[in-house]
């Protein structure tokens, strides 16, 4: 009898790992689908965005100084927008995977938390690309203009500036969710705390290493501030006593 119980436990564990792996497999498939969709409209979308984001709608102040760098920026944009687009689907899959092991109040908290992050990340992305860059142009004109010098902007650098902001939003969202789950599943002290510290250090390192060149000099400050914010957001998730 003990042997059979052990076998059943192993079988359930294997099923849970299989279901968890299925979540990431489905997410990867949707990521590829969104990447294909974004790739078909990315060029025209960026052109329209550059015109709209240009100071006073004057696209003549925008120039492309490095066409080869632009290719890499375009594909980075596609992958990043695809990741943001797949976030709501990933949240639904995670909730369906987790709900069977949760109490009623825990399900409501998890659904609320996933919904908040799934909505906030896309909305912040839209705000960055529609309002944020225009605001940066306005500030730069007020504090950085030089009399007699024509202002020109590198399209690649402008897009990289937006990509960096969007990347920070995505990393903060995913780190917040991971920290919330660790607080929920693991203990609030001991191994749970060590795991969260390692996770925060890893996310900080990812931001420091992957932020675009335009953020040189501010990488550490941005990364540390972003992960501290992610840790605070993760505390929205209640800890099971």
N, C-alpha and C positions, 0 to 999 in steps of 0.2 A: 504493500500500500504506500509506504513512504516514497518508494521509487516512482510510482505512478504519479503521485502528487508533484514530485520534483519535475517529472517529464511534462506535466501540464503547465507548471510555472514557466519552464523553458519555452514551451510552445507559445504561451501568451506573450512572453518577452520578445520572442522572434517575430510574432505578429505585430507588436507595437513598433519594433524597429522597421519592419517592412512597410507599415503604414506611414511612418515618419519619413522614410526614404521616398515613398510615393508622393508625399507633399512637395519635396524638392524637385522630384522628377517632373511633376506636372507644372510646377512653377517655371522650371527651365524651358519646358515646351511653350508655355505662354509667353515667356521672355523672347523666344525666337520669333514667335508670331508677331508680337508687337514691334520687334526690331525690323522685320520685313515691312510692316506697315509704315513705320516712321521713315524708313529709308526711301520710300517712294515719294514722300512729300517734304523731306528735310531740306532739299535745295531751295525749292520755291518758298518754303516756310521761313528759312533763314533770310532770304532776299527781302521778303515782306517785313520781317522783323527788323532788319537793319535799317530799312527806310523809315519804319515807324519809330525806331529808337534814336535815329539821328537827331541831333539838335535842330529844332524847328523843322523837322522833316527834310532836311537838306542832305541827301545821300552823297553829295560831292565831297563831304568832309570825311568820308569813309574810304579807306584804301586797303588793298590786299598786298602786303609786302612779302609774304612768304607762302606761295601757293602750296608747297609740299606740306608745310605745317597745317595748312587749312584742311587737307585731306584727313589728317589725324584728328583734328578738332571736330570735323563733321561726324566721323564714326564714333568718337567719344560722346558727342551729343546724342546720337541715335541710341547708343547703349544706355546712357543715363536716363533719357526720357522713357525708354522701354522699361527700365527698372522701376521708375516712379509709376508707370502705368500698371505694372503687374502687382504693385504693392497691395491694392484692395483684394485681388484674387488670392494672393498669398495669405492675407489675413483671414479670409473665409476658410481656406484650407486648414490653416492652423487651428482655427476655432472648431471646425468639424473634427479634427484629430483630438483636441483636448477636452471637448465637452463631456465625453463619457466618464471621465475621471474627476469631474468637478461637481460641487454642490450647487444648488440653485443660485445662491447669492454670488458665488464665485463665477458662475457662467455669465451672470449679468455684468460683473466687473470686467471680466475678460472681453466680453462683447463690446462694452463701452470703451475700453482701452484700445482695442484693435480698431474700432470705428474712428476714434479720435485721431489716431496716428495715420490711418488710411485716408482720412479726409484732409488733415492738416498738411501733410507732405505735398500732395498735388496742388492744394490751394497756395501754399508758400511758393511752389515752383512757378505757378502762373503769376503770382505777385512779383517775383524776382524778374521774370522775363518781360512783363508788361509795364510795371511801374518802377522797379528797383533801378534798372540801368538808366532809364530816363532821369531819375533823381540824381544818380551819380554824375551824369553829364551836366546837369544844372549846377551841382556843387562845384565840379571841376572848372566850369566856366567862370564862376564867381570868385574862386580863390586861386586859380592857376593860370588865368589868361595873361598873355604878355603882349603889350602894345606893339603893333607892327608885325607880329608873327602870326601867320595863318595856322589855325588849329586843324590838325588832321588826326584821324583815329585809325588804328590798325584793326580791321575787322576780326582777325584771329584773336587778338588780345581782348577785344570786347566780348567775344563769345566765350573765351576762356574765363573771363571774369564771371560771367553768368554761370558757366559750368561749375566753377569752384563753389559758388554759393549753393547751387543745386546739389552738388556732391556732399557738402556739409549737412544739408537738410536730410539727405538720404541716410548718411552714416549716423546722424543723431537719432533718426527714427528707428533704424534697425538696432542700434545699441540700446536705446531705451526699451524696446521690446525684449531684447535678450536679457537685460538687467532685471526687468519686471518678472520675467519667467524664472530667473534664477532666485529671486527673492521669494517667489511663490513656491517653487519646487524644493529648493535647498533651504537650509537653516539660515537664519539671519546672522549667525556668528560662525567662527571656525572655517570649515571648508567652503561654505557658501560665500563668506566674505573674501576669502583668497581667490575664489573663482571670479568674483565680480571685479576685483582689483586687476587680475590678469586680463579680463575682457576689456576693461577701460584702458589699460595700457596698450593693448593690441589695437583698439580703435583709434587711440591717440596717435600711435605710430603710423597707422594707415593714412590718416589725414596729413600728418607731417610729410610723408613720403610721396603722396599722390596729388596734393594740391597743385594746381598749375603754376607755371613760372611767375606769372603776374603777382602771385601772393608771396614771393620771396621776401623774407624779413618779417613776415607776420605769421608764418606757418605754425610756430610753437604756440603763440598766443591764441590763434584761432582754434587750433586743435584742442588745447587744454580747456578753453572756455566752452567749446562745443560739447565735449565729453562730460564736463561738470554739469552742464545743462541737461544732457541726456540722463545722467544719474538722478537729477532732481525730478525729471519727468517720470522716470521709472518708479518712483515712490508713490505714484498714483495707484499702483496695484497693491491691494491689501495682502498682508502676509498671513498664511494659514497658521493658526495657533497649534 
